[in-house]
Amino acid sequence: MTDPTDPTDPTDPDAVELGVAVPATVEQAWAAVVGLPDVRAWTEPAHVRPRADGTIAVATGAEDALRVVTSDPPHRLVTEAVVVLDGRDAVLTTTWRIEPHETDARATAGVRVTTTGLGAAAGRAPGTALRERAATALSTLAVHLQYWPDRIGPGCTGAGVHAWGPSRGRSADSGHERAHARFLAQVGILVPRQPLTTFRGVPPLAGTCLERRAGHHHSAALLLLDAPAPGVATLATTGTDPVHEIRAVLYGDDAAGIAERLSAQWSSWLAQA
């Protein structure tokens, strides 16, 4: 039954909606949704910014991108953002719903994210891109809650890493999927479920590639990190004129300093890759 006070309607044919069951309590899932910078970022609007070399790149999750409409812990978070669709301003409304999920084995929560306001664009490239990005967000959320449930919450949320840059060295017909495959090959990510150590010259990451998600407008590789600090990282390629991006959350006493250095290292590498 649709909540009449809820500005998003999952039965709306123009809505983009995905869900996942995560190994956590409702309270833990809420803390992850509101506190982890690499989760909500994948459902936030992308912002185009000019670079010093004259190219155009996309940075997602700007601090001023969203307005919180409703916060009803630990079950519902509603945000709004103004984006440009088909040459006009459109208000996208995104709702996160978190409820207990029935299971006999352990505490499990169901997390569902719904975005409305795309109109006809929901059935075209913007809607497809948002679905693919939302899938990355939910996969990232599940990994955090599977491996780091006790590190998430007030006072113990990890430190964020973010860097981005345009795809370079590609031919005119290479397209999105080839650009992402090339990006991962440059880094050293080839086979999921295998140990990973980035190639020489690439900013250092070590751990395991959990999965690779191939999409039409957004593709991503999800990493469980052991070094330079424990955490979760996502390496993504977004757009038909591709932009590469890394987001991560690191845990540990030195996480903030490591995250700052790693962001600078990846920004420099992506500017030249």
C-alpha positions in Angstrom: 0.0 0.0 0.0 1.4 3.4 -0.9 1.9 5.9 1.9 -0.1 9.0 1.0 2.4 11.2 2.9 5.4 9.8 1.0 6.3 11.9 -2.0 7.7 8.9 -4.0 5.2 6.4 -5.4 6.8 3.0 -6.2 3.8 2.2 -8.5 4.6 5.3 -10.7 5.5 4.0 -14.1 8.2 6.7 -14.3 9.8 5.6 -11.0 13.2 3.9 -10.7 13.1 1.4 -7.9 15.5 -1.3 -6.6 15.9 -3.2 -3.4 18.3 -5.5 -1.5 18.3 -7.6 1.6 21.3 -6.8 3.8 22.8 -8.8 6.7 22.1 -6.2 9.4 19.6 -4.8 11.8 17.3 -2.0 10.6 19.3 0.4 12.8 22.6 -0.7 11.3 21.3 -0.4 7.7 20.0 3.1 8.5 23.4 4.2 9.9 25.0 3.0 6.7 22.6 4.7 4.4 22.9 8.1 6.1 26.5 7.9 7.1 28.5 6.2 4.3 29.6 8.7 1.5 30.1 6.0 -1.1 26.6 4.6 -0.8 24.2 7.5 -1.4 26.6 9.1 -3.9 25.6 6.5 -6.6 22.0 7.6 -6.5 22.8 11.4 -6.4 22.7 13.6 -9.5 26.0 14.0 -11.5 27.5 17.4 -11.8 29.4 18.5 -14.9 32.6 20.5 -14.2 35.2 21.9 -16.6 38.8 20.8 -16.1 41.9 23.0 -16.5 42.8 21.1 -19.7 39.5 22.1 -21.4 37.9 18.7 -21.1 34.6 18.0 -19.3 34.3 15.6 -16.4 31.6 14.5 -14.0 31.8 14.7 -10.2 28.9 13.0 -8.4 27.6 13.7 -4.9 28.3 17.3 -4.5 27.6 18.6 -1.0 24.9 21.0 -2.2 23.3 18.5 -4.6 20.6 17.3 -2.2 18.0 18.6 0.2 16.7 16.4 2.9 12.9 16.5 2.9 12.1 13.8 5.5 14.2 12.0 8.0 12.3 9.3 9.9 15.0 7.1 11.5 15.5 4.2 11.2 12.9 3.6 8.4 12.7 6.4 5.8 14.9 9.1 4.3 13.6 11.4 1.6 15.8 13.8 -0.5 15.2 16.1 -3.4 17.5 17.4 -6.1 17.1 19.7 -9.1 18.7 18.3 -12.3 18.5 19.2 -16.0 16.5 16.7 -18.1 15.7 17.3 -21.7 16.8 20.9 -21.3 14.5 21.7 -18.4 14.9 21.7 -14.6 13.4 18.6 -13.0 13.0 17.8 -9.3 14.1 14.2 -8.5 12.8 12.8 -5.3 14.6 9.8 -3.8 13.3 7.7 -0.9 15.2 5.1 1.1 12.9 2.7 2.9 14.4 0.2 5.5 12.3 -2.5 7.1 12.9 -5.8 8.8 13.3 -8.7 6.4 12.0 -12.1 7.4 14.7 -14.7 8.0 15.3 -17.6 10.4 19.1 -17.3 10.5 20.0 -13.8 11.5 19.0 -10.2 11.6 18.3 -9.0 8.0 17.0 -5.7 6.7 15.3 -4.9 3.4 16.5 -1.7 1.9 14.6 -0.2 -1.1 15.5 3.0 -2.9 12.9 4.7 -5.2 13.5 7.8 -7.4 10.6 9.7 -9.1 10.5 12.8 -11.2 12.3 11.6 -14.4 9.1 11.5 -16.4 9.6 10.1 -19.9 13.4 10.0 -19.2 12.8 7.1 -16.9 12.5 4.8 -20.0 15.6 6.3 -21.7 19.3 6.7 -21.0 18.9 8.8 -17.8 16.6 6.2 -16.3 18.9 3.3 -17.3 21.9 5.1 -15.9 20.1 5.8 -12.6 19.1 2.1 -12.3 22.6 1.0 -12.9 24.0 3.5 -10.4 21.4 2.5 -7.8 22.4 -1.2 -8.2 26.0 -0.2 -7.4 24.8 1.7 -4.4 22.9 -1.2 -3.0 25.8 -3.7 -3.7 28.2 -1.3 -1.9 25.8 -1.0 1.0 25.5 -4.8 1.4 29.3 -5.3 1.4 29.8 -2.6 4.1 27.2 -4.3 6.3 28.5 -7.8 5.6 32.2 -7.0 6.5 32.1 -3.9 8.7 28.8 -3.7 10.6 30.5 -2.7 13.9 32.4 0.2 12.2 29.3 2.0 11.0 27.4 4.5 13.1 27.7 7.7 15.0 31.4 8.4 15.8 32.8 5.5 13.8 31.9 6.0 10.2 34.9 5.5 7.9 36.9 8.1 5.9 35.9 8.7 2.3 38.0 8.7 -0.8 36.8 10.3 -4.1 38.6 11.0 -7.3 37.5 11.2 -11.0 38.7 12.0 -14.5 37.8 11.6 -18.2 38.5 8.5 -20.1 41.6 9.0 -22.3 43.3 7.1 -25.1 40.2 5.6 -26.6 39.1 5.3 -30.2 35.9 7.0 -31.4 34.0 3.7 -31.5 35.3 2.3 -28.2 32.2 3.3 -26.2 31.3 3.0 -22.6 31.8 -0.7 -21.9 35.2 -0.9 -23.6 36.3 2.2 -21.8 35.5 0.6 -18.4 37.2 -2.7 -19.3 40.3 -0.7 -20.3 40.2 1.3 -17.1 40.1 -1.9 -15.0 42.9 -3.5 -17.1 45.1 -0.4 -16.5 44.5 -0.8 -12.7 45.0 -4.5 -12.6 41.5 -5.7 -12.0 40.9 -8.7 -14.3 39.1 -11.5 -12.6 36.5 -11.2 -9.8 37.0 -13.2 -6.6 40.8 -13.1 -7.1 43.4 -11.2 -4.9 44.2 -7.8 -6.3 47.3 -5.6 -6.1 47.3 -2.6 -8.4 49.9 -2.4 -11.1 53.1 -0.4 -10.6 52.5 3.3 -11.1 48.8 3.0 -10.0 47.9 4.3 -6.6 48.2 1.4 -4.2 45.2 -0.8 -3.4 45.3 -4.4 -2.3 42.4 -6.8 -1.5 39.8 -8.7 -3.5 37.6 -7.8 -6.4 34.2 -9.0 -5.3 32.3 -8.3 -8.5 32.2 -6.5 -11.8 29.0 -4.9 -13.0 28.7 -4.2 -16.7 26.1 -1.6 -17.8 25.1 0.5 -20.7 25.8 3.8 -19.0 27.4 2.9 -15.7 29.8 0.0 -15.0 31.6 -0.7 -11.7 34.0 -3.0 -10.0 33.5 -3.5 -6.2 36.6 -4.1 -4.1 37.1 -5.4 -0.5 40.3 -3.7 0.6 43.0 -4.9 2.9 45.5 -2.1 2.2 46.4 0.7 2.4 43.6 0.4 5.0 40.7 -2.0 5.4 37.5 -0.8 3.6 35.4 -0.9 0.5 36.2 0.7 -2.9 34.2 1.1 -6.1 35.9 1.8 -9.5 33.3 3.0 -11.9 32.9 4.3 -15.5 29.9 6.5 -16.2 28.4 8.0 -19.4 28.7 7.5 -23.1 31.5 10.0 -23.1 33.1 8.0 -20.3 34.3 9.4 -17.0 36.2 7.2 -14.5 35.7 7.5 -10.8 36.9 5.9 -7.6 35.0 6.0 -4.4 36.0 4.3 -1.2 35.5 4.2 2.6 38.4 3.3 4.7 38.4 2.1 8.3 41.0 2.3 11.1 42.7 4.8 13.3 44.7 6.3 10.4 41.9 6.2 7.9 41.4 9.9 7.5 45.0 10.7 6.6 45.3 7.7 4.3 42.0 8.7 2.6 43.2 12.2 2.0 46.5 10.9 0.4 44.8 8.3 -1.7 42.3 10.8 -3.1 45.1 13.1 -4.2 47.1 10.1 -5.7 44.1 8.9 -7.7 43.2 12.4 -8.8 46.7 12.8 -10.2 46.7 9.3 -11.8 43.3 9.8 -13.4 44.3 13.1 -14.9 47.0 11.3 -16.8 45.5 7.8 -17.4 
